Amino acid sequence: MNEIVHLGLFVLLFFLAYLMFRRFSPSNIDGMEVMSDASGNNTAPGNNTPSPDTGVAGNAAAYAAAIKAANIRSMDVLLINKYRADYEAAILNVEDFINCLMLQTTLSVDHRNNPMAAVEKLGSLQQAKTALNSVMKFVDSSS
């Protein structure tokens, strides 16, 4: 019985120590906060060393090569030359769908209480159509 009590106290002390160290880690101490750079990597204040995951300074060439490799993998998966007609049909169908959503939004404008909600939705839908146009140009130029 005495051994169980000691074991329980040991576990409790270990847990409390864990909580204390976690609470007072360098990321939580005033003046010693840990900042995240654009890629989410933690860097200490004053440490401006670029991460290998970003295209900053000396890492720009490696970063560009990594992006190019990711682009090639994406193009290999999409097989645009083979499925170009299918992709174009899908893009045109989505554009028709967006046009229908725009008409529905236009016909359901709440002109008394909140007309700006519909106007904002129409603006978003128009941006989606512009994006689809860019996608169509990309598919057309990738053949």
WOTAJO-V275203 format. One record per residue. N is the residue number from 1. RES is the residue in three letters. SS is DSSP state (hx for helix, st for strand, lp for the rest). Layout:
# WOTAJO-V275203
n = <N;N>
res = <RES;RES>
ss = <SS;SS>
This chain:
# WOTAJO-V275203
n = <1;2;3;4;5;6;7;8;9;10;11;12;13;14;15;16;17;18;19;20;21;22;23;24;25;26;27;28;29;30;31;32;33;34;35;36;37;38;39;40;41;42;43;44;45;46;47;48;49;50;51;52;53;54;55;56;57;58;59;60;61;62;63;64;65;66;67;68;69;70;71;72;73;74;75;76;77;78;79;80;81;82;83;84;85;86;87;88;89;90;91;92;93;94;95;96;97;98;99;100;101;102;103;104;105;106;107;108;109;110;111;112;113;114;115;116;117;118;119;120;121;122;123;124;125;126;127;128;129;130;131;132;133;134;135;136;137;138;139;140;141;142;143>
res = <MET;ASN;GLU;ILE;VAL;HIS;LEU;GLY;LEU;PHE;VAL;LEU;LEU;PHE;PHE;LEU;ALA;TYR;LEU;MET;PHE;ARG;ARG;PHE;SER;PRO;SER;ASN;ILE;ASP;GLY;MET;GLU;VAL;MET;SER;ASP;ALA;SER;GLY;ASN;ASN;THR;ALA;PRO;GLY;ASN;ASN;THR;PRO;SER;PRO;ASP;THR;GLY;VAL;ALA;GLY;ASN;ALA;ALA;ALA;TYR;ALA;ALA;ALA;ILE;LYS;ALA;ALA;ASN;ILE;ARG;SER;MET;ASP;VAL;LEU;LEU;ILE;ASN;LYS;TYR;ARG;ALA;ASP;TYR;GLU;ALA;ALA;ILE;LEU;ASN;VAL;GLU;ASP;PHE;ILE;ASN;CYS;LEU;MET;LEU;GLN;THR;THR;LEU;SER;VAL;ASP;HIS;ARG;ASN;ASN;PRO;MET;ALA;ALA;VAL;GLU;LYS;LEU;GLY;SER;LEU;GLN;GLN;ALA;LYS;THR;ALA;LEU;ASN;SER;VAL;MET;LYS;PHE;VAL;ASP;SER;SER;SER>
ss = <lp;hx;hx;hx;hx;hx;hx;hx;hx;hx;hx;hx;hx;hx;hx;hx;hx;hx;hx;hx;hx;hx;hx;lp;lp;lp;lp;lp;lp;lp;lp;lp;lp;st;st;st;lp;lp;lp;lp;lp;st;st;st;lp;lp;lp;lp;lp;lp;lp;lp;lp;lp;lp;lp;hx;hx;hx;hx;hx;hx;hx;hx;hx;hx;hx;hx;hx;hx;hx;hx;hx;hx;hx;hx;hx;hx;lp;hx;hx;hx;hx;hx;hx;hx;hx;hx;hx;hx;hx;hx;hx;hx;hx;hx;hx;hx;hx;hx;hx;hx;hx;hx;hx;hx;hx;lp;lp;lp;lp;lp;lp;lp;hx;hx;hx;hx;hx;hx;hx;hx;hx;hx;hx;hx;hx;hx;hx;hx;hx;hx;hx;hx;hx;hx;hx;hx;hx;hx;hx;lp;lp>
